[in-house]
Amino acid sequence: MDIKVLGPGCPNCQRLERIVREAVQEMGMEATISKVTDMRQIMSYDIVGTPGLVINGKVVSSGRIPSKAEVTTWLANAAMAESGS
């Protein structure tokens, strides 16, 4: 699974990354988590504001910090889509 946290590195972006890493670890998933800080790359995702969260190329959140429960749901949905279920 490919996860990208979009943002310039602000405290909210760091908080989102921490939530994502915790959710991935708690779910026992294998994922590549990367931070995208280049504004041109961030803008290519057409998000409203940072922080943004992209899972497997799909923007699932922008301009806010989602709860860990929301992130867990998005990860589970992405995992099901990957497995074709």
PDB file of N, CA, C and O in Angstrom:
ATOM      1  N   MET A   1       0.846  -1.163   0.000  1.00  0.00           N
ATOM      2  CA  MET A   1       0.000   0.000   0.000  1.00  0.00           C
ATOM      3  C   MET A   1       0.899   1.235   0.000  1.00  0.00           C
ATOM      4  O   MET A   1       1.917   1.284   0.690  1.00  0.00           O
ATOM      5  N   ASP A   2       0.502   2.215  -0.779  1.00  0.00           N
ATOM      6  CA  ASP A   2       1.283   3.441  -0.903  1.00  0.00           C
ATOM      7  C   ASP A   2       0.506   4.596  -0.275  1.00  0.00           C
ATOM      8  O   ASP A   2      -0.590   4.934  -0.722  1.00  0.00           O
ATOM      9  N   ILE A   3       1.084   5.196   0.765  1.00  0.00           N
ATOM     10  CA  ILE A   3       0.426   6.281   1.488  1.00  0.00           C
ATOM     11  C   ILE A   3       1.304   7.518   1.424  1.00  0.00           C
ATOM     12  O   ILE A   3       2.510   7.456   1.663  1.00  0.00           O
ATOM     13  N   LYS A   4       0.682   8.642   1.098  1.00  0.00           N
ATOM     14  CA  LYS A   4       1.407   9.907   1.051  1.00  0.00           C
ATOM     15  C   LYS A   4       0.727  10.926   1.968  1.00  0.00           C
ATOM     16  O   LYS A   4      -0.491  11.104   1.932  1.00  0.00           O
ATOM     17  N   VAL A   5       1.541  11.586   2.786  1.00  0.00           N
ATOM     18  CA  VAL A   5       1.067  12.688   3.608  1.00  0.00           C
ATOM     19  C   VAL A   5       1.533  13.960   2.911  1.00  0.00           C
ATOM     20  O   VAL A   5       2.732  14.182   2.743  1.00  0.00           O
ATOM     21  N   LEU A   6       0.576  14.792   2.506  1.00  0.00           N
ATOM     22  CA  LEU A   6       0.895  16.012   1.766  1.00  0.00           C
ATOM     23  C   LEU A   6       0.922  17.199   2.704  1.00  0.00           C
ATOM     24  O   LEU A   6      -0.025  17.418   3.459  1.00  0.00           O
ATOM     25  N   GLY A   7       1.998  17.967   2.662  1.00  0.00           N
ATOM     26  CA  GLY A   7       2.089  19.174   3.476  1.00  0.00           C
ATOM     27  C   GLY A   7       3.512  19.646   3.612  1.00  0.00           C
ATOM     28  O   GLY A   7       4.457  18.892   3.377  1.00  0.00           O
ATOM     29  N   PRO A   8       3.663  20.911   3.997  1.00  0.00           N
ATOM     30  CA  PRO A   8       4.994  21.513   4.075  1.00  0.00           C
ATOM     31  C   PRO A   8       5.809  21.090   5.297  1.00  0.00           C
ATOM     32  O   PRO A   8       6.960  21.503   5.438  1.00  0.00           O
ATOM     33  N   GLY A   9       5.235  20.281   6.176  1.00  0.00           N
ATOM     34  CA  GLY A   9       5.972  19.858   7.371  1.00  0.00           C
ATOM     35  C   GLY A   9       5.498  20.570   8.621  1.00  0.00           C
ATOM     36  O   GLY A   9       6.188  20.560   9.640  1.00  0.00           O
ATOM     37  N   CYS A  10       4.335  21.185   8.556  1.00  0.00           N
ATOM     38  CA  CYS A  10       3.768  21.918   9.695  1.00  0.00           C
ATOM     39  C   CYS A  10       3.352  20.937  10.798  1.00  0.00           C
ATOM     40  O   CYS A  10       3.296  19.731  10.559  1.00  0.00           O
ATOM     41  N   PRO A  11       3.064  21.439  11.993  1.00  0.00           N
ATOM     42  CA  PRO A  11       2.651  20.545  13.083  1.00  0.00           C
ATOM     43  C   PRO A  11       1.436  19.676  12.732  1.00  0.00           C
ATOM     44  O   PRO A  11       1.383  18.514  13.136  1.00  0.00           O
ATOM     45  N   ASN A  12       0.469  20.211  11.996  1.00  0.00           N
ATOM     46  CA  ASN A  12      -0.696  19.412  11.610  1.00  0.00           C
ATOM     47  C   ASN A  12      -0.305  18.280  10.678  1.00  0.00           C
ATOM     48  O   ASN A  12      -0.845  17.178  10.775  1.00  0.00           O
ATOM     49  N   CYS A  13       0.631  18.544   9.776  1.00  0.00           N
ATOM     50  CA  CYS A  13       1.110  17.507   8.849  1.00  0.00           C
ATOM     51  C   CYS A  13       1.831  16.411   9.628  1.00  0.00           C
ATOM     52  O   CYS A  13       1.667  15.225   9.342  1.00  0.00           O
ATOM     53  N   GLN A  14       2.622  16.814  10.603  1.00  0.00           N
ATOM     54  CA  GLN A  14       3.351  15.848  11.421  1.00  0.00           C
ATOM     55  C   GLN A  14       2.372  15.014  12.246  1.00  0.00           C
ATOM     56  O   GLN A  14       2.571  13.813  12.427  1.00  0.00           O
ATOM     57  N   ARG A  15       1.322  15.654  12.743  1.00  0.00           N
ATOM     58  CA  ARG A  15       0.306  14.938  13.525  1.00  0.00           C
ATOM     59  C   ARG A  15      -0.410  13.907  12.655  1.00  0.00           C
ATOM     60  O   ARG A  15      -0.643  12.777  13.085  1.00  0.00           O
ATOM     61  N   LEU A  16      -0.756  14.303  11.431  1.00  0.00           N
ATOM     62  CA  LEU A  16      -1.413  13.371  10.514  1.00  0.00           C
ATOM     63  C   LEU A  16      -0.505  12.179  10.225  1.00  0.00           C
ATOM     64  O   LEU A  16      -0.961  11.035  10.228  1.00  0.00           O
ATOM     65  N   GLU A  17       0.764  12.439   9.977  1.00  0.00           N
ATOM     66  CA  GLU A  17       1.699  11.346   9.707  1.00  0.00           C
ATOM     67  C   GLU A  17       1.759  10.386  10.893  1.00  0.00           C
ATOM     68  O   GLU A  17       1.785   9.169  10.708  1.00  0.00           O
ATOM     69  N   ARG A  18       1.782  10.927  12.103  1.00  0.00           N
ATOM     70  CA  ARG A  18       1.833  10.095  13.306  1.00  0.00           C
ATOM     71  C   ARG A  18       0.568   9.220  13.409  1.00  0.00           C
ATOM     72  O   ARG A  18       0.654   8.035  13.730  1.00  0.00           O
ATOM     73  N   ILE A  19      -0.596   9.811  13.136  1.00  0.00           N
ATOM     74  CA  ILE A  19      -1.860   9.061  13.180  1.00  0.00           C
ATOM     75  C   ILE A  19      -1.829   7.928  12.161  1.00  0.00           C
ATOM     76  O   ILE A  19      -2.227   6.803  12.464  1.00  0.00           O
ATOM     77  N   VAL A  20      -1.356   8.227  10.949  1.00  0.00           N
ATOM     78  CA  VAL A  20      -1.300   7.218   9.884  1.00  0.00           C
ATOM     79  C   VAL A  20      -0.361   6.082  10.281  1.00  0.00           C
ATOM     80  O   VAL A  20      -0.702   4.908  10.134  1.00  0.00           O
ATOM     81  N   ARG A  21       0.817   6.433  10.782  1.00  0.00           N
ATOM     82  CA  ARG A  21       1.784   5.397  11.172  1.00  0.00           C
ATOM     83  C   ARG A  21       1.221   4.513  12.290  1.00  0.00           C
ATOM     84  O   ARG A  21       1.403   3.296  12.267  1.00  0.00           O
ATOM     85  N   GLU A  22       0.543   5.118  13.262  1.00  0.00           N
ATOM     86  CA  GLU A  22      -0.058   4.348  14.350  1.00  0.00           C
ATOM     87  C   GLU A  22      -1.134   3.408  13.812  1.00  0.00           C
ATOM     88  O   GLU A  22      -1.191   2.242  14.201  1.00  0.00           O
ATOM     89  N   ALA A  23      -1.988   3.910  12.916  1.00  0.00           N
ATOM     90  CA  ALA A  23      -3.068   3.092  12.361  1.00  0.00           C
ATOM     91  C   ALA A  23      -2.504   1.914  11.567  1.00  0.00           C
ATOM     92  O   ALA A  23      -2.982   0.787  11.700  1.00  0.00           O
ATOM     93  N   VAL A  24      -1.496   2.172  10.748  1.00  0.00           N
ATOM     94  CA  VAL A  24      -0.876   1.103   9.952  1.00  0.00           C
ATOM     95  C   VAL A  24      -0.277   0.042  10.873  1.00  0.00           C
ATOM     96  O   VAL A  24      -0.447  -1.156  10.650  1.00  0.00           O
ATOM     97  N   GLN A  25       0.421   0.494  11.903  1.00  0.00           N
ATOM     98  CA  GLN A  25       1.058  -0.443  12.835  1.00  0.00           C
ATOM     99  C   GLN A  25       0.003  -1.258  13.579  1.00  0.00           C
ATOM    100  O   GLN A  25       0.137  -2.475  13.705  1.00  0.00           O
ATOM    101  N   GLU A  26      -1.049  -0.595  14.075  1.00  0.00           N
ATOM    102  CA  GLU A  26      -2.084  -1.298  14.829  1.00  0.00           C
ATOM    103  C   GLU A  26      -2.820  -2.320  13.965  1.00  0.00           C
ATOM    104  O   GLU A  26      -3.275  -3.349  14.465  1.00  0.00           O
ATOM    105  N   MET A  27      -2.937  -2.032  12.659  1.00  0.00           N
ATOM    106  CA  MET A  27      -3.632  -2.949  11.754  1.00  0.00           C
ATOM    107  C   MET A  27      -2.706  -4.051  11.234  1.00  0.00           C
ATOM    108  O   MET A  27      -3.161  -4.995  10.588  1.00  0.00           O
ATOM    109  N   GLY A  28      -1.413  -3.928  11.515  1.00  0.00           N
ATOM    110  CA  GLY A  28      -0.450  -4.925  11.070  1.00  0.00           C
ATOM    111  C   GLY A  28      -0.282  -4.951   9.560  1.00  0.00           C
ATOM    112  O   GLY A  28      -0.035  -6.005   8.972  1.00  0.00           O
ATOM    113  N   MET A  29      -0.416  -3.787   8.936  1.00  0.00           N
ATOM    114  CA  MET A  29      -0.336  -3.696   7.474  1.00  0.00           C
ATOM    115  C   MET A  29       1.084  -3.390   7.028  1.00  0.00           C
ATOM    116  O   MET A  29       1.901  -2.861   7.781  1.00  0.00           O
ATOM    117  N   GLU A  30       1.347  -3.741   5.778  1.00  0.00           N
ATOM    118  CA  GLU A  30       2.586  -3.319   5.142  1.00  0.00           C
ATOM    119  C   GLU A  30       2.249  -2.130   4.262  1.00  0.00           C
ATOM    120  O   GLU A  30       1.369  -2.208   3.405  1.00  0.00           O
ATOM    121  N   ALA A  31       2.954  -1.032   4.479  1.00  0.00           N
ATOM    122  CA  ALA A  31       2.673   0.175   3.702  1.00  0.00           C
ATOM    123  C   ALA A  31       3.937   1.006   3.577  1.00  0.00           C
ATOM    124  O   ALA A  31       4.797   1.008   4.457  1.00  0.00           O
ATOM    125  N   THR A  32       4.024   1.704   2.472  1.00  0.00           N
ATOM    126  CA  THR A  32       5.079   2.687   2.277  1.00  0.00           C
ATOM    127  C   THR A  32       4.456   4.039   2.566  1.00  0.00           C
ATOM    128  O   THR A  32       3.530   4.472   1.880  1.00  0.00           O
ATOM    129  N   ILE A  33       4.977   4.700   3.594  1.00  0.00           N
ATOM    130  CA  ILE A  33       4.445   6.007   3.984  1.00  0.00           C
ATOM    131  C   ILE A  33       5.497   7.051   3.646  1.00  0.00           C
ATOM    132  O   ILE A  33       6.630   6.987   4.121  1.00  0.00           O
ATOM    133  N   SER A  34       5.108   8.014   2.819  1.00  0.00           N
ATOM    134  CA  SER A  34       6.055   9.061   2.454  1.00  0.00           C
ATOM    135  C   SER A  34       5.429  10.425   2.663  1.00  0.00           C
ATOM    136  O   SER A  34       4.210  10.593   2.626  1.00  0.00           O
ATOM    137  N   LYS A  35       6.303  11.391   2.883  1.00  0.00           N
ATOM    138  CA  LYS A  35       5.859  12.775   3.035  1.00  0.00           C
ATOM    139  C   LYS A  35       6.150  13.510   1.734  1.00  0.00           C
ATOM    140  O   LYS A  35       7.241  13.397   1.176  1.00  0.00           O
ATOM    141  N   VAL A  36       5.170  14.257   1.262  1.00  0.00           N
ATOM    142  CA  VAL A  36       5.343  15.077   0.067  1.00  0.00           C
ATOM    143  C   VAL A  36       5.311  16.528   0.531  1.00  0.00           C
ATOM    144  O   VAL A  36       4.276  17.029   0.970  1.00  0.00           O
ATOM    145  N   THR A  37       6.468  17.200   0.426  1.00  0.00           N
ATOM    146  CA  THR A  37       6.560  18.574   0.912  1.00  0.00           C
ATOM    147  C   THR A  37       6.699  19.594  -0.220  1.00  0.00           C
ATOM    148  O   THR A  37       6.562  20.797   0.005  1.00  0.00           O
ATOM    149  N   ASP A  38       6.971  19.115  -1.432  1.00  0.00           N
ATOM    150  CA  ASP A  38       7.116  20.013  -2.579  1.00  0.00           C
ATOM    151  C   ASP A  38       5.737  20.537  -2.992  1.00  0.00           C
ATOM    152  O   ASP A  38       4.838  19.757  -3.307  1.00  0.00           O
ATOM    153  N   MET A  39       5.580  21.860  -2.987  1.00  0.00           N
ATOM    154  CA  MET A  39       4.267  22.452  -3.251  1.00  0.00           C
ATOM    155  C   MET A  39       3.740  22.105  -4.645  1.00  0.00           C
ATOM    156  O   MET A  39       2.532  21.946  -4.820  1.00  0.00           O
ATOM    157  N   ARG A  40       4.613  21.986  -5.625  1.00  0.00           N
ATOM    158  CA  ARG A  40       4.139  21.615  -6.970  1.00  0.00           C
ATOM    159  C   ARG A  40       3.539  20.216  -6.974  1.00  0.00           C
ATOM    160  O   ARG A  40       2.500  19.972  -7.588  1.00  0.00           O
ATOM    161  N   GLN A  41       4.202  19.311  -6.286  1.00  0.00           N
ATOM    162  CA  GLN A  41       3.674  17.949  -6.194  1.00  0.00           C
ATOM    163  C   GLN A  41       2.359  17.937  -5.413  1.00  0.00           C
ATOM    164  O   GLN A  41       1.408  17.255  -5.796  1.00  0.00           O
ATOM    165  N   ILE A  42       2.313  18.690  -4.325  1.00  0.00           N
ATOM    166  CA  ILE A  42       1.090  18.755  -3.514  1.00  0.00           C
ATOM    167  C   ILE A  42      -0.062  19.291  -4.362  1.00  0.00           C
ATOM    168  O   ILE A  42      -1.165  18.744  -4.330  1.00  0.00           O
ATOM    169  N   MET A  43       0.187  20.346  -5.109  1.00  0.00           N
ATOM    170  CA  MET A  43      -0.859  20.956  -5.929  1.00  0.00           C
ATOM    171  C   MET A  43      -1.331  20.018  -7.031  1.00  0.00           C
ATOM    172  O   MET A  43      -2.466  20.136  -7.494  1.00  0.00           O
ATOM    173  N   SER A  44      -0.486  19.092  -7.459  1.00  0.00           N
ATOM    174  CA  SER A  44      -0.890  18.153  -8.512  1.00  0.00           C
ATOM    175  C   SER A  44      -1.997  17.216  -8.037  1.00  0.00           C
ATOM    176  O   SER A  44      -2.679  16.598  -8.856  1.00  0.00           O
ATOM    177  N   TYR A  45      -2.181  17.104  -6.719  1.00  0.00           N
ATOM    178  CA  TYR A  45      -3.245  16.260  -6.181  1.00  0.00           C
ATOM    179  C   TYR A  45      -4.579  17.003  -6.073  1.00  0.00           C
ATOM    180  O   TYR A  45      -5.589  16.409  -5.696  1.00  0.00           O
ATOM    181  N   ASP A  46      -4.588  18.296  -6.401  1.00  0.00           N
ATOM    182  CA  ASP A  46      -5.813  19.085  -6.414  1.00  0.00           C
ATOM    183  C   ASP A  46      -6.543  19.023  -5.069  1.00  0.00           C
ATOM    184  O   ASP A  46      -7.738  18.731  -5.007  1.00  0.00           O
ATOM    185  N   ILE A  47      -5.796  19.304  -3.990  1.00  0.00           N
ATOM    186  CA  ILE A  47      -6.416  19.313  -2.671  1.00  0.00           C
ATOM    187  C   ILE A  47      -6.738  20.753  -2.272  1.00  0.00           C
ATOM    188  O   ILE A  47      -6.131  21.704  -2.767  1.00  0.00           O
ATOM    189  N   VAL A  48      -7.702  20.889  -1.370  1.00  0.00           N
ATOM    190  CA  VAL A  48      -8.168  22.201  -0.921  1.00  0.00           C
ATOM    191  C   VAL A  48      -7.141  22.855   0.000  1.00  0.00           C
ATOM    192  O   VAL A  48      -6.894  24.057  -0.092  1.00  0.00           O
ATOM    193  N   GLY A  49      -6.556  22.073   0.872  1.00  0.00           N
ATOM    194  CA  GLY A  49      -5.566  22.594   1.816  1.00  0.00           C
ATOM    195  C   GLY A  49      -4.781  21.447   2.411  1.00  0.00           C
ATOM    196  O   GLY A  49      -5.115  20.278   2.219  1.00  0.00           O
ATOM    197  N   THR A  50      -3.730  21.799   3.142  1.00  0.00           N
ATOM    198  CA  THR A  50      -2.926  20.776   3.800  1.00  0.00           C
ATOM    199  C   THR A  50      -3.345  20.705   5.265  1.00  0.00           C
ATOM    200  O   THR A  50      -3.877  21.683   5.789  1.00  0.00           O
ATOM    201  N   PRO A  51      -3.128  19.599   5.930  1.00  0.00           N
ATOM    202  CA  PRO A  51      -2.500  18.396   5.403  1.00  0.00           C
ATOM    203  C   PRO A  51      -3.447  17.605   4.506  1.00  0.00           C
ATOM    204  O   PRO A  51      -4.669  17.686   4.625  1.00  0.00           O
ATOM    205  N   GLY A  52      -2.845  16.849   3.617  1.00  0.00           N
ATOM    206  CA  GLY A  52      -3.615  15.975   2.744  1.00  0.00           C
ATOM    207  C   GLY A  52      -3.156  14.542   2.927  1.00  0.00           C
ATOM    208  O   GLY A  52      -2.023  14.278   3.331  1.00  0.00           O
ATOM    209  N   LEU A  53      -4.059  13.623   2.619  1.00  0.00           N
ATOM    210  CA  LEU A  53      -3.723  12.208   2.741  1.00  0.00           C
ATOM    211  C   LEU A  53      -4.136  11.490   1.464  1.00  0.00           C
ATOM    212  O   LEU A  53      -5.280  11.585   1.019  1.00  0.00           O
ATOM    213  N   VAL A  54      -3.179  10.768   0.882  1.00  0.00           N
ATOM    214  CA  VAL A  54      -3.412  10.036  -0.355  1.00  0.00           C
ATOM    215  C   VAL A  54      -3.088   8.569  -0.096  1.00  0.00           C
ATOM    216  O   VAL A  54      -1.999   8.236   0.373  1.00  0.00           O
ATOM    217  N   ILE A  55      -4.050   7.691  -0.408  1.00  0.00           N
ATOM    218  CA  ILE A  55      -3.844   6.254  -0.243  1.00  0.00           C
ATOM    219  C   ILE A  55      -3.998   5.602  -1.613  1.00  0.00           C
ATOM    220  O   ILE A  55      -5.051   5.689  -2.244  1.00  0.00           O
ATOM    221  N   ASN A  56      -2.923   4.947  -2.058  1.00  0.00           N
ATOM    222  CA  ASN A  56      -2.907   4.285  -3.369  1.00  0.00           C
ATOM    223  C   ASN A  56      -3.363   5.227  -4.490  1.00  0.00           C
ATOM    224  O   ASN A  56      -4.137   4.842  -5.366  1.00  0.00           O
ATOM    225  N   GLY A  57      -2.870   6.461  -4.443  1.00  0.00           N
ATOM    226  CA  GLY A  57      -3.147   7.420  -5.510  1.00  0.00           C
ATOM    227  C   GLY A  57      -4.461   8.157  -5.389  1.00  0.00           C
ATOM    228  O   GLY A  57      -4.758   9.020  -6.215  1.00  0.00           O
ATOM    229  N   LYS A  58      -5.260   7.840  -4.376  1.00  0.00           N
ATOM    230  CA  LYS A  58      -6.568   8.478  -4.206  1.00  0.00           C
ATOM    231  C   LYS A  58      -6.540   9.417  -3.001  1.00  0.00           C
ATOM    232  O   LYS A  58      -6.169   9.017  -1.898  1.00  0.00           O
ATOM    233  N   VAL A  59      -6.941  10.680  -3.230  1.00  0.00           N
ATOM    234  CA  VAL A  59      -7.017  11.645  -2.130  1.00  0.00           C
ATOM    235  C   VAL A  59      -8.207  11.262  -1.254  1.00  0.00           C
ATOM    236  O   VAL A  59      -9.340  11.191  -1.729  1.00  0.00           O
ATOM    237  N   VAL A  60      -7.941  11.016   0.029  1.00  0.00           N
ATOM    238  CA  VAL A  60      -9.018  10.652   0.950  1.00  0.00           C
ATOM    239  C   VAL A  60      -9.317  11.757   1.953  1.00  0.00           C
ATOM    240  O   VAL A  60     -10.369  11.747   2.592  1.00  0.00           O
ATOM    241  N   SER A  61      -8.396  12.713   2.097  1.00  0.00           N
ATOM    242  CA  SER A  61      -8.614  13.796   3.050  1.00  0.00           C
ATOM    243  C   SER A  61      -7.743  14.989   2.683  1.00  0.00           C
ATOM    244  O   SER A  61      -6.618  14.829   2.208  1.00  0.00           O
ATOM    245  N   SER A  62      -8.279  16.191   2.909  1.00  0.00           N
ATOM    246  CA  SER A  62      -7.462  17.390   2.730  1.00  0.00           C
ATOM    247  C   SER A  62      -7.996  18.511   3.605  1.00  0.00           C
ATOM    248  O   SER A  62      -9.200  18.632   3.834  1.00  0.00           O
ATOM    249  N   GLY A  63      -7.067  19.326   4.088  1.00  0.00           N
ATOM    250  CA  GLY A  63      -7.428  20.512   4.854  1.00  0.00           C
ATOM    251  C   GLY A  63      -7.847  20.265   6.288  1.00  0.00           C
ATOM    252  O   GLY A  63      -8.336  21.178   6.954  1.00  0.00           O
ATOM    253  N   ARG A  64      -7.666  19.043   6.779  1.00  0.00           N
ATOM    254  CA  ARG A  64      -8.044  18.749   8.168  1.00  0.00           C
ATOM    255  C   ARG A  64      -7.259  17.531   8.656  1.00  0.00           C
ATOM    256  O   ARG A  64      -6.605  16.833   7.880  1.00  0.00           O
ATOM    257  N   ILE A  65      -7.346  17.301   9.959  1.00  0.00           N
ATOM    258  CA  ILE A  65      -6.696  16.126  10.536  1.00  0.00           C
ATOM    259  C   ILE A  65      -7.793  15.114  10.853  1.00  0.00           C
ATOM    260  O   ILE A  65      -8.577  15.320  11.779  1.00  0.00           O
ATOM    261  N   PRO A  66      -7.852  14.032  10.097  1.00  0.00           N
ATOM    262  CA  PRO A  66      -8.879  13.013  10.361  1.00  0.00           C
ATOM    263  C   PRO A  66      -8.553  12.244  11.642  1.00  0.00           C
ATOM    264  O   PRO A  66      -7.408  12.216  12.094  1.00  0.00           O
ATOM    265  N   SER A  67      -9.580  11.626  12.213  1.00  0.00           N
ATOM    266  CA  SER A  67      -9.363  10.795  13.398  1.00  0.00           C
ATOM    267  C   SER A  67      -8.674   9.495  12.986  1.00  0.00           C
ATOM    268  O   SER A  67      -8.656   9.124  11.813  1.00  0.00           O
ATOM    269  N   LYS A  68      -8.110   8.820  13.977  1.00  0.00           N
ATOM    270  CA  LYS A  68      -7.470   7.536  13.690  1.00  0.00           C
ATOM    271  C   LYS A  68      -8.514   6.538  13.190  1.00  0.00           C
ATOM    272  O   LYS A  68      -8.203   5.689  12.355  1.00  0.00           O
ATOM    273  N   ALA A  69      -9.745   6.630  13.690  1.00  0.00           N
ATOM    274  CA  ALA A  69     -10.814   5.730  13.239  1.00  0.00           C
ATOM    275  C   ALA A  69     -11.097   5.934  11.750  1.00  0.00           C
ATOM    276  O   ALA A  69     -11.299   4.968  11.014  1.00  0.00           O
ATOM    277  N   GLU A  70     -11.110   7.193  11.312  1.00  0.00           N
ATOM    278  CA  GLU A  70     -11.324   7.469   9.890  1.00  0.00           C
ATOM    279  C   GLU A  70     -10.189   6.892   9.051  1.00  0.00           C
ATOM    280  O   GLU A  70     -10.423   6.255   8.024  1.00  0.00           O
ATOM    281  N   VAL A  71      -8.962   7.122   9.500  1.00  0.00           N
ATOM    282  CA  VAL A  71      -7.791   6.627   8.776  1.00  0.00           C
ATOM    283  C   VAL A  71      -7.838   5.103   8.703  1.00  0.00           C
ATOM    284  O   VAL A  71      -7.544   4.522   7.658  1.00  0.00           O
ATOM    285  N   THR A  72      -8.204   4.454   9.804  1.00  0.00           N
ATOM    286  CA  THR A  72      -8.303   2.997   9.836  1.00  0.00           C
ATOM    287  C   THR A  72      -9.320   2.503   8.815  1.00  0.00           C
ATOM    288  O   THR A  72      -9.073   1.517   8.120  1.00  0.00           O
ATOM    289  N   THR A  73     -10.463   3.181   8.720  1.00  0.00           N
ATOM    290  CA  THR A  73     -11.492   2.808   7.748  1.00  0.00           C
ATOM    291  C   THR A  73     -10.966   2.943   6.328  1.00  0.00           C
ATOM    292  O   THR A  73     -11.176   2.056   5.501  1.00  0.00           O
ATOM    293  N   TRP A  74     -10.283   4.051   6.037  1.00  0.00           N
ATOM    294  CA  TRP A  74      -9.736   4.269   4.691  1.00  0.00           C
ATOM    295  C   TRP A  74      -8.701   3.207   4.343  1.00  0.00           C
ATOM    296  O   TRP A  74      -8.654   2.715   3.216  1.00  0.00           O
ATOM    297  N   LEU A  75      -7.867   2.857   5.332  1.00  0.00           N
ATOM    298  CA  LEU A  75      -6.848   1.832   5.092  1.00  0.00           C
ATOM    299  C   LEU A  75      -7.502   0.475   4.830  1.00  0.00           C
ATOM    300  O   LEU A  75      -7.079  -0.257   3.935  1.00  0.00           O
ATOM    301  N   ALA A  76      -8.523   0.143   5.602  1.00  0.00           N
ATOM    302  CA  ALA A  76      -9.219  -1.127   5.411  1.00  0.00           C
ATOM    303  C   ALA A  76      -9.879  -1.173   4.035  1.00  0.00           C
ATOM    304  O   ALA A  76      -9.820  -2.194   3.351  1.00  0.00           O
ATOM    305  N   ASN A  77     -10.504  -0.072   3.630  1.00  0.00           N
ATOM    306  CA  ASN A  77     -11.140  -0.017   2.315  1.00  0.00           C
ATOM    307  C   ASN A  77     -10.109  -0.168   1.198  1.00  0.00           C
ATOM    308  O   ASN A  77     -10.353  -0.862   0.211  1.00  0.00           O
ATOM    309  N   ALA A  78      -8.961   0.483   1.358  1.00  0.00           N
ATOM    310  CA  ALA A  78      -7.906   0.390   0.348  1.00  0.00           C
ATOM    311  C   ALA A  78      -7.354  -1.020   0.280  1.00  0.00           C
ATOM    312  O   ALA A  78      -7.047  -1.516  -0.803  1.00  0.00           O
ATOM    313  N   ALA A  79      -7.223  -1.678   1.444  1.00  0.00           N
ATOM    314  CA  ALA A  79      -6.720  -3.054   1.470  1.00  0.00           C
ATOM    315  C   ALA A  79      -7.696  -3.991   0.766  1.00  0.00           C
ATOM    316  O   ALA A  79      -7.279  -4.896   0.042  1.00  0.00           O
ATOM    317  N   MET A  80      -8.994  -3.776   0.978  1.00  0.00           N
ATOM    318  CA  MET A  80      -9.997  -4.607   0.294  1.00  0.00           C
ATOM    319  C   MET A  80      -9.962  -4.379  -1.211  1.00  0.00           C
ATOM    320  O   MET A  80     -10.101  -5.320  -1.992  1.00  0.00           O
ATOM    321  N   ALA A  81      -9.776  -3.134  -1.609  1.00  0.00           N
ATOM    322  CA  ALA A  81      -9.704  -2.822  -3.042  1.00  0.00           C
ATOM    323  C   ALA A  81      -8.471  -3.473  -3.676  1.00  0.00           C
ATOM    324  O   ALA A  81      -8.527  -3.953  -4.808  1.00  0.00           O
ATOM    325  N   GLU A  82      -7.362  -3.483  -2.939  1.00  0.00           N
ATOM    326  CA  GLU A  82      -6.136  -4.111  -3.437  1.00  0.00           C
ATOM    327  C   GLU A  82      -6.310  -5.610  -3.636  1.00  0.00           C
ATOM    328  O   GLU A  82      -5.795  -6.187  -4.593  1.00  0.00           O
ATOM    329  N   SER A  83      -7.043  -6.231  -2.716  1.00  0.00           N
ATOM    330  CA  SER A  83      -7.192  -7.690  -2.792  1.00  0.00           C
ATOM    331  C   SER A  83      -8.309  -8.098  -3.728  1.00  0.00           C
ATOM    332  O   SER A  83      -8.487  -9.282  -4.015  1.00  0.00           O
ATOM    333  N   GLY A  84      -9.077  -7.101  -4.214  1.00  0.00           N
ATOM    334  CA  GLY A  84     -10.133  -7.401  -5.170  1.00  0.00           C
ATOM    335  C   GLY A  84     -11.411  -7.888  -4.525  1.00  0.00           C
ATOM    336  O   GLY A  84     -12.279  -8.440  -5.201  1.00  0.00           O
ATOM    337  N   SER A  85     -11.538  -7.685  -3.206  1.00  0.00           N
ATOM    338  CA  SER A  85     -12.740  -8.129  -2.497  1.00  0.00           C
ATOM    339  C   SER A  85     -13.848  -7.119  -2.615  1.00  0.00           C
ATOM    340  O   SER A  85     -14.935  -7.330  -2.077  1.00  0.00           O
TER     341      SER A  85
END
